Every structure is written in C-alpha cells, then in structure tokens.
Amino acid sequence: LTLASTSCSLVEQNDEAASGAPAATAGVRAPSGLDELAPGEPCGDAGATETTDLAADRVVARCAPGSPAPEPLPAPTRLRVGTEAPSEEIAPLLLALEHDELAAENLVVEHVEYPGPLALYEALGRGEIDAAVGRLDAPFFDQVHAGTGIRLVLGGALARDANDRGVAQPGLWIRSDQITEPAKWSDLEGARIAVGDGIDDVVAVPLTGVIRQDDLSLNELRIEARTGEEAATLLKEGQIGAAWLDEPAWRSVEGVDGIELVATLPASESVGGVTVAHRLVDVDADRAVGLAFVRALIRTVNTYLADDYQADDEVVAALADALGVEPDDVRATPPWLFDWELRDGTTERLQTVFVQLGSVLYEDEIPEREIVDRTLYREVVGATSVADEAAAGAVGDAAADGAGADPDAQDQA
C-alpha cells in the first residue's frame, strides 16, 4: 500500500515515528499568552489558522475563555448527539454537557451511545441522530458517498507527543520478537494484528505508514477486530504479534518486557471530529442550530480545554465524572490537545488508504468539498482573514441548493 506523494501526509508523519529518525522535539501546541486574554473577548482572526499548515510543531487556534459568547436560540431546541463509548478524546462534548455550555445556547441535548462506528454513522445518515462525535472511520465516508448529505464541521483531538516513541501513548504496540531487526516490517507478513474496528478503523492509516516502509500491505497481515483490554491481553500472552491500543488499554502494556511502541497517531492533524446532518449547515433549514452547537463546543475548548487541562482539578473532576473513572485515571494518560479546525486534505488522505484496503464501498475518492464544511466554525469565531470573501459568499449559494449541493465549495479556494 502506498499513498499519493504529498509534502506532509498522514503516512509520512508516521514514517518518522516508526523509523530510526529522531522523534519530534516539539509537538503541536496551544498559543502562549492565553492567560492574558480577557474572558469573553471575541475570537476574531485569533481564532483561526492557515488550514494548509501541517507542521508537527504548529500552533492551534484559541480564543479567550468564555468565547465565543452564547447566542441562545429563541426556543429550547432538541438535539441528539451520538458517540461510541465515551473517551477523553471527546472531552469537548462531555464537558459542554457537564458545564451546561450547550444549555446556554438553549440546546436540549440527548447523548446517545452506539456500539461501533458502523452503527454510529448509519444512525447519522438515517437522521436518527443530528450529530456524531468520534473518529472518521470508513463508515463515515460510506455515508457521505451514499448521498446522505452529512458533513464534517469540526476537528478533534491531537496527540501532544505524536512521533515521540519515548512517551507511552495510544499507538501501535508490538512484540519485539516479531521482527528480526528494527523496522523489518516484512517479518510481520501473516502475523495476527489487533485493530479496533479492523480495516474500517481510521488507525489503519498510521499503521499503513509503518509497514509500507518495508513494502508490506495490511492485506498481507491477519487483521483482527479486537479492542481495549482484550487486545492488550492477547498481546501480553503472545497470541498476537501487535495491536493498536487506544486509551486506556495501552497502559496495561507500558513497561512490559518485549513490548514496545512503534507508531503513534498523526502529529498535526486530527483523525476525528464532529459530523452533522446537512440541515445543520443549510441556511434554509437549521443552520442556526448548527451554529449554536459548534459555538458551545468551541467555547468549551477555550474555557476548559485551552491547554493542559489536567492541571485544573475542577476540569479533571468533571471529566472523571463524565467518564465514570477516578481523577487519578484521567491524569494517568497524557492530556490531549483539541483543535476545532480542519486541516486541508485530511479526508482525502484517509480515503486513499480506505479505498486501497477496500474498507469503503466505493472506488473513486470523494472530493474534500463534498465532505468538509468549515463555514460554521469560521462564522462563530468571526474569522475573516482566513475565510476570505469568496469563502464567505459561497455559504449561502451552496447551502441554498439543498443536500445535493456542495455546501463547502469555498474550500476549493
């Protein structure tokens, strides 16, 4: 499996993580001076960055705490939001619920849990839920291809120490006896590898970035859909050769002799985010609801998750309560960095691997403009210099055409 050549693709970022190259010395970070911002100060251009920036040490967008300020809808409005089992990666939603940031927008939100990405995104495509928060696994792209009109409108969690294999974290953990020498991934041919949702899982992309260095394909491995502690236990018992372990499962293999971390999540772009029904971006439908939802989530990031939120006892306590764990469990793993923006080309890079693996039900990749809509977050933060005049003008024109239009045609700019 190979990816089309790009200057900084998801796969290339993880080539470094799995090679002998030095680990990244500085990861993606929040801007300095956040403590100096006046609470509630409007975001403006400070709330936006160039979405073409894929540097591993780039700075994410941030606004003052309490910004953007609530603009309550005229009447209480019900919204159903789906996720898989809650994890710290969806902290913006969890804390928005815990701290009534959604209620401040007059949104009455029902949080619905689904057993996996297929059920989650099919529910969104059917209109059973209005929004979904989670990773962009293959079923999301199948729903876009099916013409449901769902759109990706916000980014998600970033690993702060991506590419640094000296920091235990979510990633590909392997038994060192599976390869005869470092980075000889061809030794894994035919090996049993546990991946949460198999080849439908978005982590198939960084995994591909590892093994392609030795001309190995995921199709030459025995990929098994196993998650959490089950995968970690099989790895420790030697029944499988490697496993992609997310939080908190990787903690149980950290420090175990003969098991090491060889790849991480991407360094500068999120593989998760917030997706919504098309009506929430359509100016002739419920765009005001979509804006309220996005506004609440961005305000939550700026207020509670701006940087190292684990230093705040109240935030940790709220997260622990939402996750049903102890505060010490929250602090036992590195804090995520949250990025509401969407990097250029991410969805196309993900699709390249999914199409080659046969993870999706189509063969021709869907253009980004038919998947991504950046207009909601740009509007609520008041970003005018990044979202240029042509971009702003395209919102109404595209959305007015209904679900079959390109509601994010401005992203061609």
URDA-V450800 format. One record per pair of residues at least 24 apart in sequence whose ideal C-beta (glycine too) atoms are under 6 Angstrom apart, sorted by the first residue. I is the first residue (numbers start at 0). GAP is how many residues later the second one is. Records with the same first field share a line. If there is no record, write none. Layout:
# URDA-V450800
I = GAP + GAP
This chain:
# URDA-V450800
0 = 207 + 211 + 216 + 355
1 = 210
2 = 349
7 = 46
8 = 340
9 = 195 + 256 + 339
10 = 198
12 = 253 + 254
13 = 192 + 195 + 249
14 = 194
15 = 147
16 = 146 + 246 + 247
17 = 192 + 244 + 245
22 = 140 + 141 + 142
23 = 32 + 139 + 140
25 = 31
26 = 133 + 134
27 = 30 + 130 + 240 + 309
28 = 30
29 = 30 + 32 + 276 + 277
30 = 28 + 31
33 = 272
36 = 27
37 = 26
38 = 25 + 26 + 27
39 = 26 + 27 + 29
40 = 26
42 = 24 + 25 + 338 + 339
43 = 338
44 = 338 + 340
46 = 334 + 336
47 = 335 + 338
50 = 290 + 292 + 293
51 = 292
53 = 214
55 = 211 + 212
57 = 210
59 = 279
60 = 280
61 = 244
62 = 239
64 = 237 + 238
65 = 237
66 = 235
67 = 227 + 231 + 312
69 = 34 + 35
71 = 33 + 34
72 = 33 + 219
75 = 30 + 32
76 = 30 + 212
77 = 30
78 = 28 + 30 + 51
79 = 30 + 32 + 49 + 50
80 = 28 + 30 + 50
81 = 30 + 32 + 38 + 41 + 47 + 50
82 = 50 + 51
83 = 30 + 50
85 = 237
88 = 68
89 = 43
90 = 214
91 = 205 + 208 + 209 + 246
92 = 40
93 = 228
94 = 205 + 209 + 223
95 = 200 + 201 + 204
97 = 220 + 224
100 = 195 + 198 + 199
101 = 194
104 = 187 + 191
106 = 185
116 = 80
123 = 26
129 = 147
130 = 145
131 = 143
132 = 141
133 = 138
134 = 67 + 136 + 137
135 = 66 + 135
136 = 60 + 63 + 64 + 65
137 = 62 + 216 + 221 + 222
140 = 219
141 = 218 + 219
143 = 222 + 227
144 = 217 + 221
148 = 129 + 254
149 = 125
150 = 130 + 222
151 = 121 + 123 + 219 + 220
152 = 121 + 123 + 220 + 223
153 = 119 + 120 + 186 + 223
154 = 115 + 118 + 184 + 185 + 186 + 187
155 = 114 + 116 + 117
156 = 179 + 181
157 = 112 + 179 + 181
158 = 105 + 106
159 = 174 + 177
161 = 102 + 103 + 105
162 = 104
164 = 96
167 = 86
168 = 95 + 165
169 = 76 + 77 + 80
170 = 90 + 92 + 93
171 = 35 + 72 + 90 + 91
172 = 70 + 72 + 80 + 86 + 88
173 = 68 + 88
174 = 66 + 83 + 84
175 = 82 + 84
177 = 63
184 = 26 + 29 + 31
185 = 28 + 30
188 = 31
190 = 30 + 50
191 = 30 + 32 + 48 + 49
192 = 28 + 30 + 49
193 = 30 + 32 + 37 + 46 + 49
194 = 28 + 49
195 = 31
196 = 28
197 = 25 + 27
198 = 24 + 158 + 160
199 = 159
201 = 69
202 = 41
203 = 149
204 = 145 + 148
205 = 57
207 = 145
209 = 53
217 = 139
246 = 86
268 = 74 + 77
269 = 69
277 = 125
280 = 92 + 126
281 = 117
282 = 113 + 116
283 = 116
289 = 86
290 = 85 + 89
293 = 82 + 83 + 86
294 = 85
297 = 42
300 = 37
304 = 33
307 = 27
308 = 26
309 = 25
339 = 37
341 = 30 + 32
346 = 24
368 = 37 + 39 + 40 + 42 + 43
369 = 36
371 = 36
372 = 34 + 35
